[in-house]
């Protein structure tokens, strides 16, 4: 059989797609897929006539499975070659035996055999410090502010921020990292041709344009199936040196990522929230189970090892704010909101202030940057209180 050189990126993508299709059809495990690639070295090499003997001498697969795999691989390759379709030339592929394949992934048993990527900035996935930031898809204002505060500090400390590209905390982690001119990676639970959520297509493009990376282990046209996301979560956990959960309600899927991180020996951190709000119950549960309580980026062990001093910390920011003269009524309002966001009516009841007087106080606090209003609820800004 003739040699099949990978002439261009289209050819590389066809080879990768054909390999995955054949491996899926023959139900070949991840470890055996990696062995097949390592035994020959390249995807096109697996199509050559002498590939069978090389695979047979190193692989644990039965001979009949190897034969069926190679037949299926060649068939998928030929079929994909004849399809008149365009491939995104910005998509790149890294095999598990490539030198710049993420080293942290190589340490886990469920390491993927290959990855598809957008951004061509694979080197950031072997950076010295990487932290995953995950959480609720419907965060409160508190969760949003906590994420902004932590991610901004991480980005300024040249830490690569890893997340899943989903709506909510994931998106905020990517956006605030970019805003702070940091590098971030989104790990998708779908193929790169079917990015999920579609509302984040612009965000994914911004990540790639600003030195980041968007990756997936799935076939390019794989839709965002429910079962894909736990599989995606293991990569988020494995890519990072530490995992931060900023806000997550009860039975959150974030717990799956935390479990993977713990299994891989990564440090798991959780940000505490109000006991009156159900949005932080998973964070509190993680802390009960041994996760480290996180109040600022400087609490991270990897930050302490690097002896990084952040220019703006939560405590110093709060102290600076408190230097402004506040009336006793304003302090009461801030204290009430520190416990949980509240409507005007609820806040009036908690603070024992008349609604008319309270509205005026809130207007002044909003102007001075102590209070925000989101979704009909008043909240304190993170810089205005300790958590």
KOLBA-876850 format. One record per residue (C-alpha): residue in one letter; residue number from 1; chain; x, y, z. Coordinates in Angstrom, 3 decimals. Example, Ala and Ser with C-alpha at 12.3 -4.5 7.8 and 13.67 -1.06 7.14 Angstrom:
<rs>
+------+-------+------+----------+----------+----------+
: gudo : lumro : sepa :       c1 :       c2 :       c3 :
+------+-------+------+----------+----------+----------+
:    a :     1 :    A :   12.300 :   -4.500 :    7.800 :
:    s :     2 :    A :   13.670 :   -1.060 :    7.140 :
+------+-------+------+----------+----------+----------+
</rs>
This chain:
<rs>
+------+-------+------+----------+----------+----------+
: gudo : lumro : sepa :       c1 :       c2 :       c3 :
+------+-------+------+----------+----------+----------+
:    x :     1 :    A :    0.000 :    0.000 :    0.000 :
:    x :     2 :    A :    1.343 :    3.427 :   -0.879 :
:    x :     3 :    A :    2.455 :    6.024 :    1.632 :
:    x :     4 :    A :   -0.061 :    8.718 :    2.632 :
:    x :     5 :    A :    1.835 :   11.962 :    3.323 :
:    x :     6 :    A :    0.044 :   14.650 :    5.336 :
:    x :     7 :    A :    0.358 :   17.340 :    2.658 :
:    x :     8 :    A :   -1.567 :   20.096 :    4.371 :
:    x :     9 :    A :   -3.807 :   20.892 :    7.297 :
:    x :    10 :    A :   -6.854 :   19.486 :    5.518 :
:    x :    11 :    A :   -5.059 :   16.169 :    5.176 :
:    x :    12 :    A :   -4.065 :   16.226 :    8.852 :
:    x :    13 :    A :   -7.647 :   16.864 :    9.904 :
:    x :    14 :    A :   -8.913 :   14.040 :    7.694 :
:    x :    15 :    A :   -6.369 :   11.644 :    9.189 :
:    x :    16 :    A :   -7.316 :   12.627 :   12.746 :
:    x :    17 :    A :  -11.027 :   12.334 :   12.048 :
:    x :    18 :    A :  -10.589 :    8.952 :   10.333 :
:    x :    19 :    A :   -8.491 :    7.651 :   13.234 :
:    x :    20 :    A :  -11.102 :    8.632 :   15.828 :
:    x :    21 :    A :  -13.970 :    7.261 :   13.750 :
:    x :    22 :    A :  -12.217 :    3.908 :   13.372 :
:    x :    23 :    A :  -11.195 :    3.768 :   17.030 :
:    x :    24 :    A :  -14.742 :    4.565 :   18.130 :
:    x :    25 :    A :  -16.212 :    1.959 :   15.809 :
:    x :    26 :    A :  -13.826 :   -0.737 :   17.053 :
:    x :    27 :    A :  -14.300 :    0.386 :   20.680 :
:    x :    28 :    A :  -10.583 :    0.844 :   21.263 :
:    x :    29 :    A :   -9.686 :    2.261 :   24.681 :
:    x :    30 :    A :   -7.828 :    5.545 :   25.179 :
:    x :    31 :    A :   -4.701 :    3.747 :   26.367 :
:    x :    32 :    A :   -4.691 :    1.474 :   23.294 :
:    x :    33 :    A :   -5.251 :    4.467 :   21.006 :
:    x :    34 :    A :   -2.202 :    6.129 :   22.508 :
:    x :    35 :    A :   -0.176 :    2.940 :   22.046 :
:    x :    36 :    A :   -1.189 :    2.719 :   18.380 :
:    x :    37 :    A :    0.029 :    6.261 :   17.754 :
:    x :    38 :    A :    3.241 :    5.792 :   19.722 :
:    x :    39 :    A :    4.057 :    2.479 :   18.026 :
:    x :    40 :    A :    4.124 :    4.060 :   14.558 :
:    x :    41 :    A :    4.666 :    7.728 :   15.390 :
:    x :    42 :    A :    2.218 :    9.385 :   12.992 :
:    x :    43 :    A :   -1.380 :    9.027 :   11.915 :
:    x :    44 :    A :   -0.465 :    8.607 :    8.260 :
:    x :    45 :    A :    2.034 :    5.928 :    9.272 :
:    x :    46 :    A :   -0.822 :    3.820 :   10.579 :
:    x :    47 :    A :   -2.156 :    3.609 :    7.021 :
:    x :    48 :    A :    1.027 :    2.129 :    5.605 :
:    x :    49 :    A :    1.375 :   -1.560 :    4.758 :
:    x :    50 :    A :    4.015 :   -2.257 :    7.436 :
:    x :    51 :    A :    2.048 :   -0.496 :   10.205 :
:    x :    52 :    A :    0.309 :   -3.720 :   11.209 :
:    x :    53 :    A :    3.535 :   -5.481 :   12.184 :
:    x :    54 :    A :    4.694 :   -2.488 :   14.253 :
:    x :    55 :    A :    1.354 :   -2.279 :   16.067 :
:    x :    56 :    A :    1.214 :   -6.032 :   16.583 :
:    x :    57 :    A :    4.561 :   -6.072 :   18.375 :
:    x :    58 :    A :    3.715 :   -3.284 :   20.852 :
:    x :    59 :    A :   -0.068 :   -3.263 :   21.233 :
:    x :    60 :    A :   -2.111 :   -5.355 :   23.659 :
:    x :    61 :    A :   -4.967 :   -5.509 :   21.139 :
:    x :    62 :    A :   -5.988 :   -8.847 :   19.664 :
:    x :    63 :    A :   -4.937 :   -9.455 :   16.074 :
:    x :    64 :    A :   -8.513 :   -9.474 :   14.776 :
:    x :    65 :    A :   -9.205 :   -6.117 :   16.450 :
:    x :    66 :    A :   -6.076 :   -4.636 :   14.873 :
:    x :    67 :    A :   -7.114 :   -5.895 :   11.448 :
:    x :    68 :    A :  -10.641 :   -4.523 :   11.809 :
:    x :    69 :    A :   -9.255 :   -1.196 :   13.034 :
:    x :    70 :    A :   -6.904 :   -0.771 :   10.085 :
:    x :    71 :    A :   -9.647 :   -1.689 :    7.600 :
:    x :    72 :    A :  -11.999 :    0.789 :    9.239 :
:    x :    73 :    A :   -9.296 :    3.467 :    9.405 :
:    x :    74 :    A :   -8.472 :    3.156 :    5.712 :
:    x :    75 :    A :  -12.142 :    3.144 :    4.790 :
:    x :    76 :    A :  -12.911 :    6.271 :    6.838 :
:    x :    77 :    A :   -9.852 :    8.008 :    5.429 :
:    x :    78 :    A :  -10.845 :    7.338 :    1.803 :
:    x :    79 :    A :  -14.450 :    8.398 :    2.454 :
:    x :    80 :    A :  -13.449 :   11.663 :    4.104 :
:    x :    81 :    A :  -11.017 :   12.399 :    1.290 :
:    x :    82 :    A :  -13.804 :   12.192 :   -1.293 :
:    x :    83 :    A :  -16.133 :   14.511 :    0.649 :
:    x :    84 :    A :  -16.283 :   17.979 :   -0.852 :
:    x :    85 :    A :  -16.088 :   19.983 :    2.325 :
:    x :    86 :    A :  -13.891 :   22.772 :    3.589 :
:    x :    87 :    A :  -11.906 :   22.431 :    6.784 :
:    x :    88 :    A :  -11.008 :   25.351 :    8.995 :
:    x :    89 :    A :   -7.294 :   25.843 :    8.380 :
:    x :    90 :    A :   -6.939 :   27.514 :   11.773 :
:    x :    91 :    A :   -7.576 :   24.178 :   13.495 :
:    x :    92 :    A :   -4.417 :   22.388 :   14.565 :
:    x :    93 :    A :   -3.849 :   18.902 :   15.988 :
:    x :    94 :    A :   -1.567 :   17.643 :   18.719 :
:    x :    95 :    A :   -0.926 :   13.931 :   19.112 :
:    x :    96 :    A :   -0.167 :   12.402 :   22.498 :
:    x :    97 :    A :    3.442 :   11.815 :   21.394 :
:    x :    98 :    A :    4.053 :   15.401 :   20.238 :
:    x :    99 :    A :    6.593 :   17.292 :   22.335 :
:    x :   100 :    A :    4.221 :   20.215 :   22.931 :
:    x :   101 :    A :    1.200 :   18.075 :   23.813 :
:    x :   102 :    A :    0.079 :   19.192 :   27.320 :
:    x :   103 :    A :    2.431 :   17.423 :   29.735 :
:    x :   104 :    A :   -0.060 :   17.464 :   32.604 :
:    x :   105 :    A :   -2.484 :   15.375 :   30.548 :
:    x :   106 :    A :    0.161 :   12.733 :   29.936 :
:    x :   107 :    A :    0.153 :   12.003 :   33.670 :
:    x :   108 :    A :   -3.456 :   10.783 :   33.808 :
:    x :   109 :    A :   -4.702 :    7.332 :   32.777 :
:    x :   110 :    A :   -7.483 :    8.831 :   30.674 :
:    x :   111 :    A :   -5.174 :   11.036 :   28.623 :
:    x :   112 :    A :   -6.690 :   11.639 :   25.159 :
:    x :   113 :    A :   -4.828 :   10.280 :   22.150 :
:    x :   114 :    A :   -5.074 :   13.618 :   20.354 :
:    x :   115 :    A :   -6.486 :   17.113 :   20.708 :
:    x :   116 :    A :   -7.939 :   19.589 :   18.254 :
:    x :   117 :    A :   -7.160 :   23.232 :   18.887 :
:    x :   118 :    A :   -7.883 :   26.767 :   17.768 :
:    x :   119 :    A :   -5.416 :   29.523 :   18.492 :
:    x :   120 :    A :   -2.095 :   27.784 :   17.750 :
:    x :   121 :    A :   -0.876 :   28.762 :   21.223 :
:    x :   122 :    A :   -0.361 :   25.259 :   22.545 :
:    x :   123 :    A :    2.697 :   26.347 :   24.513 :
:    x :   124 :    A :    0.535 :   28.018 :   27.183 :
:    x :   125 :    A :   -0.768 :   24.565 :   28.164 :
:    x :   126 :    A :    2.718 :   23.704 :   29.367 :
:    x :   127 :    A :    3.134 :   26.951 :   31.296 :
:    x :   128 :    A :    4.632 :   26.705 :   34.782 :
:    x :   129 :    A :    1.408 :   27.823 :   36.519 :
:    x :   130 :    A :   -2.137 :   26.964 :   35.441 :
:    x :   131 :    A :   -5.312 :   27.341 :   37.496 :
:    x :   132 :    A :   -8.834 :   26.195 :   36.603 :
:    x :   133 :    A :  -11.736 :   28.454 :   37.593 :
:    x :   134 :    A :  -15.220 :   26.933 :   37.444 :
:    x :   135 :    A :  -18.659 :   27.433 :   38.934 :
:    x :   136 :    A :  -22.348 :   28.029 :   38.437 :
:    x :   137 :    A :  -23.942 :   28.689 :   35.068 :
:    x :   138 :    A :  -26.324 :   31.099 :   36.798 :
:    x :   139 :    A :  -24.097 :   32.987 :   39.228 :
:    x :   140 :    A :  -25.270 :   35.666 :   41.612 :
:    x :   141 :    A :  -23.774 :   39.121 :   41.532 :
:    x :   142 :    A :  -21.547 :   37.993 :   44.398 :
:    x :   143 :    A :  -20.250 :   35.060 :   42.330 :
:    x :   144 :    A :  -19.613 :   37.337 :   39.371 :
:    x :   145 :    A :  -17.628 :   39.795 :   41.469 :
:    x :   146 :    A :  -15.645 :   37.068 :   43.230 :
:    x :   147 :    A :  -14.695 :   35.586 :   39.850 :
:    x :   148 :    A :  -13.672 :   38.985 :   38.490 :
:    x :   149 :    A :  -11.568 :   39.730 :   41.537 :
:    x :   150 :    A :   -9.741 :   36.385 :   41.630 :
:    x :   151 :    A :   -9.194 :   35.957 :   37.886 :
:    x :   152 :    A :   -7.865 :   39.486 :   37.479 :
:    x :   153 :    A :   -5.197 :   38.790 :   40.092 :
:    x :   154 :    A :   -4.335 :   35.429 :   38.538 :
:    x :   155 :    A :   -3.934 :   36.971 :   35.082 :
:    x :   156 :    A :   -1.740 :   39.764 :   36.425 :
:    x :   157 :    A :    0.458 :   37.106 :   38.046 :
:    x :   158 :    A :    0.938 :   35.392 :   34.640 :
:    x :   159 :    A :   -1.129 :   32.375 :   35.620 :
:    x :   160 :    A :   -2.912 :   30.656 :   32.722 :
:    x :   161 :    A :   -6.631 :   30.426 :   33.498 :
:    x :   162 :    A :   -8.401 :   27.227 :   32.406 :
:    x :   163 :    A :  -12.176 :   26.883 :   32.173 :
:    x :   164 :    A :  -14.911 :   25.203 :   30.165 :
:    x :   165 :    A :  -16.252 :   28.026 :   27.994 :
:    x :   166 :    A :  -19.797 :   27.582 :   29.342 :
:    x :   167 :    A :  -22.161 :   30.386 :   30.268 :
:    x :   168 :    A :  -21.846 :   31.799 :   33.771 :
:    x :   169 :    A :  -18.629 :   31.519 :   35.798 :
:    x :   170 :    A :  -16.701 :   29.863 :   32.944 :
:    x :   171 :    A :  -17.354 :   32.727 :   30.539 :
:    x :   172 :    A :  -16.602 :   35.308 :   33.212 :
:    x :   173 :    A :  -13.282 :   33.617 :   33.987 :
:    x :   174 :    A :  -12.247 :   33.792 :   30.335 :
:    x :   175 :    A :  -13.472 :   37.373 :   29.850 :
:    x :   176 :    A :  -11.844 :   38.823 :   32.967 :
:    x :   177 :    A :   -8.597 :   37.049 :   32.156 :
:    x :   178 :    A :   -8.588 :   38.648 :   28.708 :
:    x :   179 :    A :   -9.489 :   42.031 :   30.197 :
:    x :   180 :    A :   -6.454 :   41.759 :   32.484 :
:    x :   181 :    A :   -4.322 :   40.864 :   29.428 :
:    x :   182 :    A :   -3.782 :   37.313 :   30.631 :
:    x :   183 :    A :   -3.802 :   33.986 :   28.795 :
:    x :   184 :    A :   -6.716 :   31.587 :   29.014 :
:    x :   185 :    A :   -7.778 :   28.228 :   27.590 :
:    x :   186 :    A :  -11.334 :   27.035 :   26.976 :
:    x :   187 :    A :  -11.913 :   23.266 :   26.982 :
:    x :   188 :    A :  -15.061 :   22.439 :   25.012 :
:    x :   189 :    A :  -17.556 :   19.625 :   25.491 :
:    x :   190 :    A :  -18.289 :   19.575 :   21.754 :
:    x :   191 :    A :  -16.379 :   19.570 :   18.482 :
:    x :   192 :    A :  -14.655 :   22.746 :   17.317 :
:    x :   193 :    A :  -17.095 :   23.009 :   14.394 :
:    x :   194 :    A :  -19.982 :   22.943 :   16.888 :
:    x :   195 :    A :  -18.775 :   25.279 :   19.667 :
:    x :   196 :    A :  -21.045 :   25.361 :   22.693 :
:    x :   197 :    A :  -22.604 :   27.595 :   23.694 :
:    x :   198 :    A :  -23.030 :   29.258 :   20.313 :
:    x :   199 :    A :  -23.444 :   32.583 :   22.095 :
:    x :   200 :    A :  -19.751 :   32.372 :   23.016 :
:    x :   201 :    A :  -18.388 :   32.120 :   19.474 :
:    x :   202 :    A :  -17.132 :   35.688 :   19.699 :
:    x :   203 :    A :  -15.516 :   34.972 :   23.071 :
:    x :   204 :    A :  -13.713 :   31.912 :   21.685 :
:    x :   205 :    A :  -12.428 :   34.013 :   18.782 :
:    x :   206 :    A :  -11.172 :   36.660 :   21.226 :
:    x :   207 :    A :   -9.372 :   33.988 :   23.252 :
:    x :   208 :    A :   -7.521 :   32.798 :   20.158 :
:    x :   209 :    A :   -6.654 :   36.323 :   19.011 :
:    x :   210 :    A :   -5.214 :   37.240 :   22.393 :
:    x :   211 :    A :   -2.717 :   34.451 :   22.952 :
:    x :   212 :    A :   -5.132 :   31.860 :   24.298 :
:    x :   213 :    A :   -6.296 :   28.462 :   23.146 :
:    x :   214 :    A :   -9.592 :   26.651 :   22.565 :
:    x :   215 :    A :   -9.318 :   22.859 :   22.594 :
:    x :   216 :    A :  -11.451 :   19.739 :   22.247 :
:    x :   217 :    A :  -10.841 :   15.996 :   22.103 :
:    x :   218 :    A :  -14.074 :   15.366 :   20.167 :
:    x :   219 :    A :  -14.602 :   14.896 :   16.445 :
:    x :   220 :    A :  -14.990 :   18.289 :   14.792 :
:    x :   221 :    A :  -18.742 :   18.001 :   14.204 :
:    x :   222 :    A :  -19.629 :   16.480 :   17.589 :
:    x :   223 :    A :  -22.677 :   18.256 :   19.077 :
:    x :   224 :    A :  -22.756 :   19.235 :   22.774 :
:    x :   225 :    A :  -24.171 :   15.993 :   24.161 :
:    x :   226 :    A :  -24.836 :   15.710 :   27.894 :
:    x :   227 :    A :  -22.374 :   12.857 :   28.369 :
:    x :   228 :    A :  -19.562 :   14.903 :   26.823 :
:    x :   229 :    A :  -19.274 :   17.363 :   29.700 :
:    x :   230 :    A :  -18.053 :   15.045 :   32.483 :
:    x :   231 :    A :  -15.502 :   13.802 :   29.945 :
:    x :   232 :    A :  -14.528 :   17.424 :   29.242 :
:    x :   233 :    A :  -14.331 :   18.189 :   32.974 :
:    x :   234 :    A :  -11.544 :   15.660 :   33.537 :
:    x :   235 :    A :   -9.368 :   17.635 :   31.101 :
:    x :   236 :    A :  -10.060 :   20.922 :   32.894 :
:    x :   237 :    A :   -9.009 :   19.314 :   36.178 :
:    x :   238 :    A :   -5.943 :   17.622 :   34.723 :
:    x :   239 :    A :   -4.635 :   20.693 :   32.891 :
:    x :   240 :    A :   -4.516 :   22.798 :   36.055 :
:    x :   241 :    A :   -2.229 :   22.821 :   39.084 :
:    x :   242 :    A :   -5.168 :   23.924 :   41.221 :
:    x :   243 :    A :   -8.939 :   24.176 :   40.870 :
:    x :   244 :    A :  -11.011 :   27.099 :   42.175 :
:    x :   245 :    A :  -14.784 :   26.881 :   42.589 :
:    x :   246 :    A :  -16.030 :   30.452 :   42.993 :
:    x :   247 :    A :  -19.754 :   29.739 :   43.347 :
:    x :   248 :    A :  -21.832 :   26.605 :   42.821 :
:    x :   249 :    A :  -25.259 :   25.578 :   44.006 :
:    x :   250 :    A :  -26.361 :   22.212 :   45.322 :
:    x :   251 :    A :  -25.843 :   19.245 :   42.952 :
:    x :   252 :    A :  -23.745 :   21.395 :   40.626 :
:    x :   253 :    A :  -21.850 :   19.672 :   37.819 :
:    x :   254 :    A :  -18.840 :   21.550 :   39.139 :
:    x :   255 :    A :  -18.523 :   18.837 :   41.787 :
:    x :   256 :    A :  -17.553 :   16.389 :   39.034 :
:    x :   257 :    A :  -14.610 :   18.596 :   38.089 :
:    x :   258 :    A :  -13.624 :   18.902 :   41.754 :
:    x :   259 :    A :  -13.700 :   15.104 :   42.132 :
:    x :   260 :    A :  -11.419 :   14.696 :   39.129 :
:    x :   261 :    A :   -9.038 :   17.338 :   40.474 :
:    x :   262 :    A :   -8.826 :   15.590 :   43.844 :
:    x :   263 :    A :   -8.227 :   12.233 :   42.145 :
:    x :   264 :    A :   -5.376 :   13.764 :   40.130 :
:    x :   265 :    A :   -3.763 :   15.216 :   43.239 :
:    x :   266 :    A :   -4.596 :   18.831 :   42.396 :
:    x :   267 :    A :   -5.368 :   21.337 :   45.144 :
:    x :   268 :    A :   -9.091 :   22.144 :   45.291 :
:    x :   269 :    A :  -10.161 :   25.561 :   46.580 :
:    x :   270 :    A :  -13.679 :   26.808 :   47.253 :
:    x :   271 :    A :  -14.905 :   30.337 :   47.915 :
:    x :   272 :    A :  -17.378 :   30.540 :   50.810 :
:    x :   273 :    A :  -20.655 :   32.384 :   50.386 :
:    x :   274 :    A :  -23.621 :   33.382 :   52.457 :
:    x :   275 :    A :  -25.299 :   30.621 :   54.472 :
:    x :   276 :    A :  -28.596 :   32.302 :   53.571 :
:    x :   277 :    A :  -28.047 :   31.726 :   49.860 :
:    x :   278 :    A :  -28.239 :   28.332 :   48.163 :
:    x :   279 :    A :  -25.830 :   29.421 :   45.437 :
:    x :   280 :    A :  -22.743 :   28.460 :   47.454 :
:    x :   281 :    A :  -23.887 :   25.135 :   48.891 :
:    x :   282 :    A :  -21.520 :   23.080 :   46.756 :
:    x :   283 :    A :  -18.653 :   25.356 :   47.798 :
:    x :   284 :    A :  -19.507 :   24.801 :   51.451 :
:    x :   285 :    A :  -19.835 :   21.062 :   50.870 :
:    x :   286 :    A :  -16.390 :   20.963 :   49.254 :
:    x :   287 :    A :  -14.904 :   22.816 :   52.218 :
:    x :   288 :    A :  -16.519 :   20.301 :   54.589 :
:    x :   289 :    A :  -14.950 :   17.494 :   52.561 :
:    x :   290 :    A :  -11.473 :   18.973 :   52.763 :
:    x :   291 :    A :  -11.250 :   21.615 :   50.034 :
:    x :   292 :    A :   -9.209 :   24.677 :   50.976 :
:    x :   293 :    A :  -11.121 :   27.851 :   51.788 :
:    x :   294 :    A :  -10.110 :   30.641 :   49.413 :
:    x :   295 :    A :  -10.354 :   34.341 :   50.205 :
:    x :   296 :    A :   -7.868 :   35.739 :   47.710 :
:    x :   297 :    A :   -5.500 :   34.590 :   44.986 :
:    x :   298 :    A :   -2.617 :   34.951 :   47.456 :
:    x :   299 :    A :   -4.094 :   31.994 :   49.399 :
:    x :   300 :    A :   -3.124 :   29.639 :   46.571 :
:    x :   301 :    A :   -0.138 :   27.486 :   47.470 :
:    x :   302 :    A :    1.463 :   28.042 :   44.080 :
:    x :   303 :    A :    1.290 :   31.806 :   44.707 :
:    x :   304 :    A :    2.886 :   31.450 :   48.119 :
:    x :   305 :    A :    5.690 :   29.392 :   46.609 :
:    x :   306 :    A :    6.337 :   32.156 :   44.094 :
:    x :   307 :    A :    6.056 :   34.801 :   46.834 :
:    x :   308 :    A :    3.834 :   36.989 :   44.680 :
:    x :   309 :    A :    2.545 :   40.194 :   46.182 :
:    x :   310 :    A :   -0.638 :   41.415 :   44.570 :
:    x :   311 :    A :   -1.012 :   45.153 :   44.037 :
:    x :   312 :    A :   -4.655 :   45.020 :   45.068 :
:    x :   313 :    A :   -6.028 :   42.620 :   47.629 :
:    x :   314 :    A :   -9.506 :   42.269 :   48.983 :
:    x :   315 :    A :   -8.501 :   43.297 :   52.476 :
:    x :   316 :    A :   -6.505 :   46.379 :   51.496 :
:    x :   317 :    A :   -9.232 :   47.448 :   49.097 :
:    x :   318 :    A :  -11.831 :   47.128 :   51.826 :
:    x :   319 :    A :   -9.634 :   49.048 :   54.252 :
:    x :   320 :    A :   -9.205 :   51.810 :   51.706 :
:    x :   321 :    A :  -12.955 :   52.017 :   51.264 :
:    x :   322 :    A :  -13.522 :   52.141 :   54.998 :
:    x :   323 :    A :  -11.317 :   55.213 :   55.241 :
:    x :   324 :    A :  -14.180 :   57.105 :   53.634 :
:    x :   325 :    A :  -16.465 :   58.445 :   56.292 :
:    x :   326 :    A :  -19.650 :   56.402 :   56.381 :
:    x :   327 :    A :  -22.683 :   57.178 :   58.450 :
:    x :   328 :    A :  -23.965 :   54.623 :   60.917 :
:    x :   329 :    A :  -26.981 :   53.987 :   58.672 :
:    x :   330 :    A :  -24.719 :   53.332 :   55.674 :
:    x :   331 :    A :  -22.662 :   50.861 :   57.676 :
:    x :   332 :    A :  -25.829 :   49.034 :   58.736 :
:    x :   333 :    A :  -26.953 :   48.768 :   55.093 :
:    x :   334 :    A :  -23.571 :   47.412 :   53.955 :
:    x :   335 :    A :  -23.539 :   44.904 :   56.794 :
:    x :   336 :    A :  -26.993 :   43.641 :   55.830 :
:    x :   337 :    A :  -26.048 :   43.291 :   52.154 :
:    x :   338 :    A :  -22.813 :   41.508 :   53.054 :
:    x :   339 :    A :  -24.933 :   38.620 :   54.305 :
:    x :   340 :    A :  -26.953 :   38.269 :   51.094 :
:    x :   341 :    A :  -28.352 :   40.362 :   48.215 :
:    x :   342 :    A :  -31.736 :   41.880 :   49.019 :
:    x :   343 :    A :  -34.607 :   43.785 :   47.470 :
:    x :   344 :    A :  -35.472 :   47.265 :   48.704 :
:    x :   345 :    A :  -38.352 :   45.901 :   50.781 :
:    x :   346 :    A :  -36.303 :   43.101 :   52.363 :
:    x :   347 :    A :  -33.433 :   45.451 :   53.074 :
:    x :   348 :    A :  -35.788 :   47.899 :   54.736 :
:    x :   349 :    A :  -36.995 :   45.117 :   57.028 :
:    x :   350 :    A :  -33.480 :   43.903 :   57.858 :
:    x :   351 :    A :  -32.005 :   47.353 :   58.445 :
:    x :   352 :    A :  -35.138 :   48.718 :   60.144 :
:    x :   353 :    A :  -34.907 :   51.805 :   57.952 :
:    x :   354 :    A :  -37.881 :   53.405 :   56.164 :
:    x :   355 :    A :  -38.006 :   52.657 :   52.432 :
:    x :   356 :    A :  -37.806 :   56.364 :   51.522 :
:    x :   357 :    A :  -34.715 :   56.912 :   53.671 :
:    x :   358 :    A :  -33.151 :   53.649 :   52.525 :
:    x :   359 :    A :  -33.551 :   54.530 :   48.841 :
:    x :   360 :    A :  -31.556 :   57.735 :   49.402 :
:    x :   361 :    A :  -28.821 :   55.880 :   51.310 :
:    x :   362 :    A :  -28.536 :   53.280 :   48.566 :
:    x :   363 :    A :  -28.223 :   55.987 :   45.930 :
:    x :   364 :    A :  -25.233 :   57.464 :   47.766 :
:    x :   365 :    A :  -23.627 :   54.034 :   48.299 :
:    x :   366 :    A :  -24.038 :   53.182 :   44.608 :
:    x :   367 :    A :  -22.408 :   56.464 :   43.641 :
:    x :   368 :    A :  -19.422 :   55.782 :   45.940 :
:    x :   369 :    A :  -18.986 :   52.233 :   44.610 :
:    x :   370 :    A :  -20.084 :   50.300 :   47.686 :
:    x :   371 :    A :  -23.339 :   48.910 :   46.296 :
:    x :   372 :    A :  -24.596 :   47.592 :   42.970 :
:    x :   373 :    A :  -28.062 :   46.689 :   41.767 :
:    x :   374 :    A :  -28.508 :   43.578 :   39.637 :
:    x :   375 :    A :  -31.669 :   41.665 :   38.704 :
:    x :   376 :    A :  -33.735 :   43.769 :   41.075 :
:    x :   377 :    A :  -31.499 :   43.035 :   44.058 :
:    x :   378 :    A :  -29.007 :   45.255 :   45.838 :
:    x :   379 :    A :  -25.574 :   43.757 :   46.485 :
:    x :   380 :    A :  -22.313 :   44.922 :   48.000 :
:    x :   381 :    A :  -19.304 :   45.009 :   45.754 :
:    x :   382 :    A :  -16.560 :   42.534 :   46.621 :
:    x :   383 :    A :  -14.165 :   45.373 :   47.340 :
:    x :   384 :    A :  -16.566 :   46.635 :   50.008 :
:    x :   385 :    A :  -16.506 :   43.632 :   52.329 :
:    x :   386 :    A :  -14.590 :   40.534 :   53.356 :
:    x :   387 :    A :  -15.901 :   37.067 :   52.571 :
+------+-------+------+----------+----------+----------+
</rs>
